[in-house]
Amino acid sequence: MNIMDVQLKGRPSQDVICFGPFRLSTSERVLVKGGVRVRLGSRALDILITLLERPAEVVTKKELFARVWPDLVVDEGNLRYHVSALRKALGEGQSGERYVTNVSGRGYCFVAPISRATSPPALLRNSLVHSPVGLPPRPNGMVGREETVELIAEELTARRFLTIVGPGGIGKTTIATAIGYTMLATFDGAVHYVDLGPLGTSSLVPNIVASTVGLPGDFDDPLAALPAFLRDRRILLVLDSCEHLIEMIAPLAERIFQAAPEVHILATSREPLQVEGEQVHRLDPLAFPPDDEPLTAACALTFPAVQLFVERAAANDSDFELNDADAPIVGNVCRRLDGIALALELAAGRVRAYGIKGIASLLDGPCRLLWQGRRTALPRHQTLSAMLDWSYNLLDASERATLCGLSVFVGAFSLEAAQFVGVGDNFKKEEVVELIAGLITKSLVNVEASHTGTLYRLLDTTRAYVLTKMADSSERNTIAQRHAIYYREFLENIEIGSLVCPKNDGTDERWRHVNNARAALAWSFAGQGDKDVGTALAAASAPLFLELSLLTECRVWMERAIAEHGSQGDRREMELQEALAVSLMFSKGNGEEVLAALTTALSLAQVLELPYHQMRLSAAHHIFLVRIGDFRGAAAVAEQNVVVANRTADPMAMMMADWMLGVSHHLLGDQASARKHCETSLKPAPIQKSSLIRSGYDQRIRTQLTLARALWLEGYASRAVTVATQALHEATVLDHPVSICLCGIYRVTLFVWTGDWSAANGIVDRLIEYAEKYSLRCHHAISLGLKGELSLRQGDADAALRLLSSSLNALETVQHQTMTPVFISGLAIGLARVGRPDEADAAVDEAMAFGPHFYLPEIMRIKGELLASGSYSSEAEYWFSRSLDLAREQSALAWELRAATSLAHLRARQGRDDDALRILRPVYDRFSEGFDTLDLRVAKRLLDDLR
């Protein structure tokens, strides 16, 4: 018994469709003619099977697209191409045979008679016996490359000469082999494969190619004989791994292309051959998940890089199965390995030994370069180090030096940055440009699109390899210093607004800057670094960290820089103290260390006579005072800032002054003044740069949110929601996490107040997760309180008490008091509902003790409701009346309506319907919008009952 019989023993018989001289096993996807396998592309075979399932019926083009190209949008040209390939493989027209016919305007129909039979596995065995020996074994389990194979095969058919170019390990040989098998039928089996990888002498190239294509005899000059021999032959010549012999292969391929019009050439190389007739297909890495979205196992497995990793991991460990917990880690591994097939396979082969988390942690070290692959792989593909050695050893000294210099960059970099780092004693600017171009050609530097221009990047594995080459380099510190100086100067000269770009434009420039700033800071403050460059770089990069809401990281670098810089009383110290104050305030809370840093920075701004910086620091001070509940102190700072703004006559300064006044008046309860100042602040055209982000928020967005709340309190619920939605849109475009979180808090507040609890529910849980993700402790605590408020209104008093208590404890820890009276009032309602009236009364009195506050009319009303529920009617009436009066004083029509409704209910229960109507009707009639909100619906029902 031979090996094929052993492999096929025990298989069930296969159902076979017979037509003319052909037999098709649909389950094995094998088409045989006279015992010889007919080679068909996968798409053409899918079309044949689909037509054979409905013989003599018209299968529409739409049905064929759905079956052959599911979930893809392709044009009719693709369908026509594959139908043509199918007809050619079946030999239509050669002896009058007719199998597939076109029904104009509708689709295609299989017209030949068919029969079905059961066939033993010999069908498959016979087809395999006739497989060509020139090509390597057919790739098994090729992942994510089917469309690429089809596309290149089509292009090769049309253009005749194509080179697949890409870095080592990306899968060029695999794809070339698959294309060879796909096109066997097209070339009647005349596919000739030449593996040039093992060849070390370029002079032997013509001889190897000649012997592969069957050139008989010995020739003194096979380079001249080959084109003549191939002139009348129709073949596909596959030249694999050309890069190390390119000086010989390039002219040979060109001469064959020119002299032999029926020869098609498919080459693979890490750089183009750059000869006449060559078409270049640069092979992209396997697609991997983005870094900005939650990732489940099901979602991760839609990406080819993850599919390959999981398939190879399962092959080495049959128990391996991707779960939701590991999916984000695997996604990160695929990103770190840049979707390079070989790197993914090598990493997956170590999952059994190290586990998923272990693999991820090992990517930061050099050991990944030594992971062993398949024993049967080519030597240059058995480890990542061997793969990269192959490319590195082909470089000259200048290219190696340039590549080493570029390894200092983390992520993408500009040509300007590369020139700054690369220029020194050895190279001039223009030489650096040419050297980078050469490295791009050799697939060692990637080119990336950017809305600001062209960017460049070393693949992460390449960078790790090059860094090992630099381990003992005396120039490493010099390169790192130039890198740090470049980013210090770059960030000092750039406005933070120019770093802002829409999140979904595919570039995200900010992370390019922050990754390099991190690397430069780490070197600067290390043992052999430059501390002066480091402190200057820390000050320059602070806006970047704040704009990305990397608050803890910002705090760490600022503390390190301040410790190195000391108290020198200069502008740098002022900027470091300012960034420290803001990052501390938003990440840890509103403690004394925040106030100390703010005070130091403000004093320096005054001494240095920097009015704009004074205003910016006043803005941060204003936020601090608001957060600790000192609304009067915040108002005083706002008034002082008006004086400074008037001296500058700067529209930006006046905008800052107005938004601070607007926020202060809103919180103190003067909604008419709040609206006036907010609207004035927003009158200038939207500022396209977030130059106020240093104070923690984008202040235009904060002003819009304050305006939204003031509008709601004044009775304009619909306009309030519109303004809040616009603020969220601007925050999303800005992609500033702190501002987005603030938008979420204000929107949930509005939805709770308006009674749109479904909308509030849809936001609040995501808001809690978002605040936790960015370590925004105060926002997280407020989000818990809002969820408690929502639970209270939805009738779950126990959950409300639990959430509100947790929120209040957390807010006390971080010394954040803005929403404390609101949440204590909610706590009072919850306590009353669970039968703890004394605690409820004490809680509402505690809330009222906070003094002037936009929520004070509502607190008074809540106290009245608690008294009314305990049959203290006269006391309840007193607090309802006080709430009404204060609401009118604050221009808060929304609070006035609630107080009037509560008092009208009390009058109605007392049998005084006329008084109830007299109290409620005038308040209700002053509304012009928002009649679908809860408060107005409740008031309307009561008015209808009182008629």
Disulfide bonds with the S-S distance in Angstrom:
none
